[in-house]
Amino acid sequence: MAKMTLDDLVQQLRAAHGDALEAVVLYGSAARHQGAATGTLDVLVIVRSLGDQALQGAGAATRAWLEAGHPAPLTLTSAEWASSADIFAIEYADILSAHRVLHGTLRTEGVTVTRRDLRLQLEREVMGKVLQLRRELQARHGNGKAELALLEAAHGGVFALLRATLRLVDGVTAPHADSESVAKDVAARAGFDAQPFLALVGHRRGTAKINDRAAHAALRGCHDGLQQLAAYLDGVIIDG
């Protein structure tokens, strides 16, 4: 069976939500780069209302999208989209900095991300990622295959945090699109070794694969780097 494409997803969401579908938006790494959208695709869906029948139809589309290897679409009502930038500051900053509208209209008037809200979510999520990796380091120690699987799954979330760090400290809306530049920049500021993160980029791109034997060192390096990043963020001063 052929994997679901972006066009397939949009078509099925239109069928499920009908006139209530306000926008379908591609964001994340695929939206930051030019050309065809490849790899893991992040999608925002905005609807005016969410009836039970629409949820059922959208559920079928979501299951097929997950089977194609992508995260479930982020679905918000119009009212939620307009009022939730304070609690989803990282996601909103990512969407606002680079996105591609696949259907409808993305309304951004009045939707803003403050540095204070970004700092609060970022500190919490970086420390949460540190604790997650720490638990998994203990649980998967000695199992290179399992550690490598965790690294592969963690890539997107880790680099979302690194990009959010640049947005926080520089106040920019579109930090480096290139993941290697992001890792080097944040590592230089926070004082950690960028190499484990660069290895993760190379593995994801297929240019320098991490084997099972090297997975533990890469995973431990990412843990230690994020631990240092958490300490760095704790010292960032937000004016106002």
C-alpha positions in Angstrom: 0.0 0.0 0.0 1.3 3.4 -1.0 2.1 5.8 1.9 -0.1 8.8 2.4 1.1 12.0 0.8 0.6 15.6 1.8 -2.0 16.0 -0.9 -3.8 12.9 0.3 -3.9 14.2 3.8 -5.3 17.6 2.8 -7.9 15.9 0.6 -9.0 13.6 3.5 -9.1 16.5 6.0 -11.3 18.5 3.6 -13.6 15.6 3.4 -13.7 15.1 7.1 -14.2 18.7 8.2 -15.9 20.3 5.2 -16.5 24.0 5.5 -15.2 24.0 9.1 -11.6 23.5 7.9 -9.9 26.8 8.0 -6.3 25.9 7.3 -3.9 23.1 6.7 -0.3 24.3 7.2 3.1 22.6 6.8 5.7 23.7 9.3 9.0 22.5 10.8 12.1 21.4 8.8 10.2 20.7 5.6 8.8 24.2 5.5 12.2 25.8 6.3 13.8 24.2 3.2 13.0 24.9 -0.4 11.8 22.1 -2.8 9.6 19.1 -2.2 8.6 18.3 1.3 10.5 15.1 2.4 11.3 13.3 5.7 9.1 13.8 8.7 6.4 16.3 8.0 4.8 18.5 10.7 1.3 19.7 9.9 -1.0 22.2 11.7 -4.8 21.9 11.2 -7.1 24.7 12.2 -10.9 24.2 12.3 -13.7 26.4 13.2 -15.4 23.6 15.1 -14.9 19.9 16.0 -17.9 17.7 15.7 -17.9 14.0 16.5 -18.3 13.0 12.9 -15.5 15.2 11.8 -13.3 13.8 14.5 -14.1 10.3 13.3 -13.2 11.2 9.7 -10.0 13.0 10.7 -9.1 10.0 12.8 -8.8 7.8 9.8 -6.6 10.3 8.1 -4.5 10.7 11.2 -3.9 6.9 11.4 -2.8 6.7 7.8 -0.5 9.7 8.4 1.1 8.1 11.4 1.6 4.9 9.4 3.4 6.9 6.8 6.0 7.8 9.5 4.8 11.3 10.4 3.7 12.8 13.7 0.0 13.3 14.2 -1.3 16.7 12.9 -1.6 19.4 15.5 -5.3 20.2 15.4 -6.6 23.4 17.0 -9.8 25.3 16.8 -9.7 28.9 15.5 -10.2 30.2 19.0 -7.5 28.0 20.4 -5.0 29.1 17.7 -5.7 32.7 18.4 -5.2 32.3 22.2 -2.6 29.6 22.8 0.7 31.3 21.8 1.6 31.7 25.5 1.5 28.0 26.4 2.8 26.6 23.1 5.5 29.3 22.5 8.1 27.0 21.0 5.6 25.5 18.5 4.1 28.9 17.6 7.6 30.5 17.1 8.5 27.6 14.8 5.2 27.9 12.8 5.4 31.7 12.5 9.0 31.7 11.4 8.5 29.3 8.5 5.4 27.7 7.2 3.6 26.7 3.9 -0.2 27.0 3.7 -1.5 23.9 1.9 -5.2 24.8 2.3 -7.2 27.8 3.4 -5.7 30.8 5.2 -3.5 31.0 8.3 -4.6 34.0 10.3 -1.6 35.5 12.2 -2.9 38.9 13.1 -2.4 39.3 16.9 -0.7 36.0 17.2 2.7 36.7 18.9 5.3 34.9 21.0 6.9 36.7 23.9 10.4 35.9 25.1 9.0 35.4 28.6 6.6 32.7 27.5 9.3 31.1 25.3 11.8 31.1 28.2 9.3 29.4 30.5 8.4 26.6 28.1 11.9 26.1 26.9 13.4 25.7 30.3 10.7 23.2 31.2 11.0 21.2 28.0 14.8 21.1 28.0 14.9 19.8 31.6 12.2 17.3 30.7 14.3 16.1 27.7 17.3 15.7 30.0 15.3 13.6 32.5 13.9 11.5 29.6 17.3 10.8 28.2 18.7 10.0 31.6 15.9 7.4 32.3 16.6 5.9 28.9 20.3 5.8 29.4 19.8 3.7 32.5 17.1 1.5 30.9 18.9 0.9 27.6 22.5 0.8 28.8 24.4 -1.9 26.9 21.7 -2.2 24.2 23.2 -0.2 21.3 20.3 -0.9 19.0 17.8 0.4 21.5 20.0 3.5 22.2 20.3 4.2 18.5 16.5 4.0 18.1 16.1 6.5 20.9 18.6 8.9 19.2 16.7 8.7 15.9 13.4 9.4 17.6 14.8 12.3 19.6 16.3 14.2 16.7 13.3 16.4 15.8 12.5 17.4 19.4 16.1 18.1 20.3 16.7 20.5 17.4 13.4 22.2 18.0 14.7 23.1 21.5 18.1 24.3 20.0 16.3 26.5 17.5 14.0 27.9 20.3 17.1 28.8 22.3 18.4 31.0 19.4 15.0 32.7 19.2 15.1 33.3 23.0 18.6 34.8 23.2 18.6 36.6 19.9 15.0 37.6 19.6 15.0 36.4 16.0 12.1 34.9 14.1 14.1 32.7 11.8 17.4 31.3 13.2 19.7 29.2 11.0 17.8 26.7 8.9 20.8 24.4 8.8 20.9 22.1 11.8 24.7 22.0 11.9 24.8 25.8 12.3 22.1 25.6 15.0 24.1 23.0 17.0 27.4 24.9 16.7 25.8 28.2 17.6 23.9 27.0 20.7 26.9 24.9 21.8 29.2 27.9 21.7 26.8 30.0 23.7 25.9 27.4 26.3 29.4 25.9 26.6 28.8 22.3 25.6 30.3 20.0 23.0 28.5 20.2 19.7 29.9 17.0 18.3 27.2 14.6 19.5 24.6 16.8 18.0 26.5 17.1 14.7 26.8 13.3 14.7 23.0 13.1 15.0 22.6 15.4 12.0 25.0 13.3 10.0 23.1 10.1 10.9 19.8 11.7 10.0 21.1 12.8 6.6 22.8 9.5 6.0 26.2 11.0 5.4 27.8 9.5 8.6 25.7 6.8 10.2 26.0 6.1 13.9 26.4 2.3 14.5 25.2 0.4 17.5 28.6 0.5 19.2 28.8 4.3 19.0 25.2 5.0 20.0 25.8 5.1 23.7 28.5 7.8 23.5 26.3 9.9 21.1 23.3 9.5 23.4 25.3 10.4 26.5 26.8 13.4 24.7 23.4 14.7 23.8 22.2 14.2 27.4 25.3 16.1 28.8 24.8 18.9 26.2 21.2 19.4 27.1 22.0 19.3 30.8 24.5 22.2 30.2 21.9 24.0 28.1 19.4 23.8 31.0 21.9 25.5 33.3 22.6 28.1 30.7 18.9 28.9 30.2 18.5 29.3 33.9 20.8 32.2 33.8 19.2 34.0 30.8 17.7 37.3 32.0 14.4 38.4 30.4 13.8 42.2 30.7 10.3 43.4 31.7 
